[in-house]
């Protein structure tokens, strides 16, 4: 019994019920300007001289006019939904993820927001009026048996003693009934909030499109990490291995290898910091990463760790920046694959402008034995194909005879 009474008290007077009651009071305050306009319209019709008269015809007539006025206003006011969502999140006790974000742009969303505003203001006005009028009357009933003079001033009829004893209980019952009505109204609004303020199908579609864009951007940043760091690790591994083999016989070569390792790691740490900085940003703040382009290709080839024969045809500086960035990464990944699987074998690289396309061809000898499969490996070739596909082009890598051949064709007009 005690547990039931405790649960009932929390339901009527607990923190959640109190916040929802406050939410209803705010709804009543929102309807007040419309109600005042309604009294001006209805007053002459019912012969009322004062808007605060006790005439129920004036009060409820103004209420009936105020509701459609509020609905029309909310329908054409863009901030209705964001403001309503902010209030409902704070006071209704509904999880935030069940609400829509941003302005109501579609017709369906505006109608729902208008319906919520009207419901909130309409119910809130009734609870607000009862909260103002009923407590003083209930308190008067509760103290009436103890103050005979008060009964005289109010010119009340004579009541038997047994009836006066019931007055305090009647007053308490009125206050409890008011709390129960407020709790029920608050629960009703909490149930309707996700329906009227939740995401519409158009909102869900827009959110899905934003999420797809964010995932595509994060996937692109992951490819940047794979290509940049993977190439650097392959080059550093090869240079360190070569330096170890000639450590005693060729100190000068060792110094050059260590300098190359230092330069490669310093540059790669900078790129790693840039990409990780973007990944740490909020989903809606991901920005374009300005990676290296074909203008810096000579530096990449010089520190690649393998002898590269480059043949370029056309003005590579004229290649659009998005295409130039992806071409650089494709070449970088091709060199990384050559380092991993063919060691220091020479690489032949051809880059040419052919009409509206940039062609990249790279070949290197196949290793004497098949490379050992690495857990999680094989993403490099797929990443190159994805890069080319995003620009509307294509890229593939395959074994042909005794060489490994990489070829890519990137439209110059390709952009993301």
N, C-alpha and C positions, 0 to 999 in steps of 0.2 A: 504493500500500500504506500509506504514511504517513497519507494522508488517511482511509483506511478505519479505521485504528487510532485516529486522533484522534476520528473520529465515534463509534466504539464506546466510547471512554473517556468522552466527554461524555455519551453515552446512559446509561452505568452510574454515573458518578461526578460528572456535571455539577451545576450549580445546581438545575435543574429536577428531576433525579433525587433530589437530596438533600432537596429540599422535599417531594417525594412520599413519600420514605422516612420523613421526620418525620411526615407526615400518617398513614402507616400505624402508626407507633409510638403516636401519639395514639389511634388506633382501638383498638389493643391495650389501652391504659390504660383506655379507656372500658368494655371488656369485663371488666376485672379484677374489679370488685365482683360481677358475675354469676357469674364463674368461681369465686370464693370461696364463694358460696352453693352452687354446683354441687358443690364438693368436700365440703361438709357433707352433701349429700344422697347422693352416690355413695360417699363413704368407707366408711360401714358396710356397704354392699352388696358391696364388693370386699375388705373386711377390712383396709383401710389405716388405720394409726394416726396418720399425719402427712400433712397436705395437700401437703407438698412432697416426698413420696416419689417414687421413680423409677418408680412403677407407671404404665405407659402406660394401663392401664384406668381409673385414677383421673383422669389428666390429660385424656384424650379424652372420658371419660364426663362430667366436669364441663364440658368445652367443649361437648358436645352439649346439655346442659341449659341452659347460659348463653345460647346463641343464641336459642331461642324466648322466654326471659325478656326478653332485650334487645329483641326484636321487639315483644312486647306492651307493654313500657314505652314504647317510642318511639311506638307507635300512639296512646297516650292522653296523651302529653306535648306540649303545644302548641308549645313552643319547639324541638322537635326540628329542624324544617326551617330556621328562621332560624340556629340555631347550626351546623348542618351546612353550610349555604350559606356562612356566614362562613369556616369552616375551608377549604372547598373553593376558594373564591375566592382565599384567601391562599396555598394550598399546592399546589393541583392544576394550576395553569397553564391553567385554562379561562376564556375570556372571561366577564366579569361579566354581560353582557347575556343570556347563555344560562341564567341562573338565575332562579327565581321569587323574588319578594319577599314578605315578610310571613308571617304564620302560615298553616299548612296547615288550611284550614277545611273543605274538602270531603272526603268519604270517600276519593275517589281520591287526593287530595293526601296525606292521612295515610298511606294504604297505601304510596304511593311513598316518603315520608319514612321510614317504618318499614323498608321494604326496603333503602333506602340505609344506614340506621344499622346494620342487621344485617350487610350486606355489608362495610361499612367496618370494623366491630368484628371480624367473623369473620376476614377476611383479615389485618387489622392484628394480631390476636392471634397468628396463625401466623408472620407476619414478625417480630413482636416476640420471640416465643420463639426463633426461629432466630437472630435478631440477638444475643440474650443467650447462647445456648449454643454456637453454631458458631464465632465468632471465637476464644475461648480454646483450643478444641480444635485449630483450624487453626494457630494460632500455635505451639502445642506441637509439632505435626508439623513445622513449619518449622525449629524450633531443635533438634529431637531429635538429628539427626546430629552436632551440634557439642557436645553435652553428654552424654558416656557416663554420668556419674553420675546424670543425670536418668532415663536408661533403667533404671538399677538401682533407683532409688527407686520408679519406676512398676511394677517387676517385669515388664518386658516381655520376651518371648522374644528369643533372639538372631536378628538379621537380618543377612544378607550385606551387604557394603558397597554392592553395586550397588542393593540395595533401599533402603538408607538415603538414597542420593542422590536417590531419587524422592520422599522424604517432603516436602521443601520445596515441590516442584512440586504435590504433592497438596494441601498446605495452601493454597497460592495459588489452586489451582483451586477449592477449597471457598469461599474468600472471593469469588472472581469469580462463582461460581454463586449465592452469597447475594445479591450485588449485582444479578445478572441477574434473580433471582426478585423482588427488591424493585422493580426497574425495571418488570418485566412487570406486577406487581400494581398499581403506581402508575398505569401506563398504562391498565390495565383500569378502575380506579376513575375515571380522568379521562374515559374514554369513557362510562361509565355515569352520571356526575354530571349531565350535561344531561338524561338520560332520566328519572332518578329525582328530581332536584331542580329540573328545569326547570318552566316554567309548564304547568299542566294546561289543558284547554279552559275550565274555569270561571275560572281565573286570567286567561286571555287575554280572555275576555268582560268580566271586571271591569276589566281594564286598558283595553280598548277603550272601555268606558263612561266611565271616568275621563278618558281622552284626549278623548272627544267633549265631555264637560262642560267641560274646559279650553279646547278650541278654541271652543266656544260663548261662553265667558266672554271669551276674547281677541277674538272677533269683536264682542262687545258693546262692549268697550273701544275697538276700532277705530271703531265707529260713534260713540262718544262724542267721539273725536278729530275725526272728520269733521264732525260737527254743530257742535261747539263752536268749533273753529278755523276751519272753513269759514264759519260765520256771522260770526265776528269779522273775518276778512279781507274779506268782502264789505262789512261795515259800514264798516271802516276805509278801504277803497278808495273807497267812495262819499263819505265825509266828506272825505277828502283831495282828491278831485277837485272837490267843491263849494268847498272852501276855496281851491284854486288859482285857480278862476275868478273869485273875488271878493277875491283877495288885496289888490289896491290900493284897491278901492272900499268894502269893508266889513270893516275890521280886527276889529270886535267879533265878527262871525260866524266869522272865522278863529280867534280865540281860543277860542270855544265849541267849534268843530270839533276843534281840537287837544286841548282838555281831554277831549272825548268819546273821541278816539283814544287818549289816554293811559289813561283809565279802562278802555276796552275791552281794550286790550293787556295791562294789568296783571292784570285779571281772567282773561283767557284764558291768560296764562302760568301763573297759579296752577292753573287746571284742567288745563293741559298737564302740569305737574309732577306732579299727583296721578295722572293716568292713566299717565304714563311710569313713575312709581314702582311702580304695580301691575304693569305689564308686565315690570319688571325682577325681580319676585319669582319664586321657584321655582314650577313648575307646580302643586304641591300647596298653595301659599299664596295663590293668587289670592283676593281678597276682594271683597265688594260695594262698588261705588263709590257713595257718597252724592252724587248729582248734585242740581242745583236742581229745585224743584218749582213747581207753579202758584202757590204763595204768593209767589214772586218774579217772577211774570209781568209785573207792571207795570214793574219795572226793565228787563226784556228789551225791552218795547215802547218804553220811553222812549229807549233807546240803539240801537234797531234801525236808525235811519237813514232810515226811511220813515214817513209818517203812517199810523197804524193806528187804525181805529174798532173798539173792543171792545164786544161785547154779551155779558154773562155772565148765565146763568140758573141759579140754585141755589147752594148753599154749596160752593164749590170747596175750601174748607179741609177739608171732610169726605171728600174723595176719598182713598182709600188711597195711601200713599206710593209704592209701585211704579207704580201707574197714573198718579199725579201726575207722577212723574219722566219717564215716557215721553211723557205729553201735553205737557210742557214742551219736550222735544226735538223732537217733531213740529211744534209751533208754531214753534220756532226754525228748523228746516229749511225750513218753508214761507216764513218771512220771508227766509231766505237765498236761496231760489229767486226770490222776488220782487225782491230787490236785484240779483241777477245778471242777470235777464232783463227786468225792467220798470223798472229804475232807481228813481227816487223816486216812482213812482206810488202812490196811496193803496191801502191794503189794508183789507178788511173781514173781521173775525174774530168768529165766534160760538162760544161754549163753553156747553154746557148739560148739565145732568143730566137724563136721561130714564130714569126707573125705575132699572134696574140697569146702565145704560150711561152713559158720558161721550161726548158727541158734540162733535166739533170740525169746524167748517167755515170755510174761509178762501178768499177770492177776491181777485184783483187783475187789472187790465186786461192783456191780452196785448200784447207789444211790437209796434211797427209792422212790424218785420221779424223773421224767425226768428233766434233766437240762434245764434251761432257755436258749433259743437260743440267741446268741450274734450277733449283726450286724457284718457282715464280718467274722464270725466264720467258722469253718470247714476246715481251711487250713492245720491244723496240720497233720491229717490223709493223706490228699492228698500229703503233703510235704514228709511224710515218704515213701509213695509209689513211688514218683519221685526219692528220694534218692536211693531206692533199684533198681529201673528200670535203673538208670544211670550206675549201676554196673552189670547189667544183671541179677539181682535177683528180688524178689517180697516181698511186705509187705502188710498186711491187718490188719484191726481192726474191731471187730464186737462183738455184745452181744451174749453170749451163756449161756442160763439159767439165773443164778443169778450173773454171772461174766462178766466182760468186758475183752476180750482176744485180745492181740496184738501178731502177729507172723510175723517173717521176716526171709528170707533165702538169704544170700549174698554170691555169689561166691568169693572165695579167690583170684581168678585171675582177678576180676573185677577192672577196672581202667578207668579214664577219660582222 
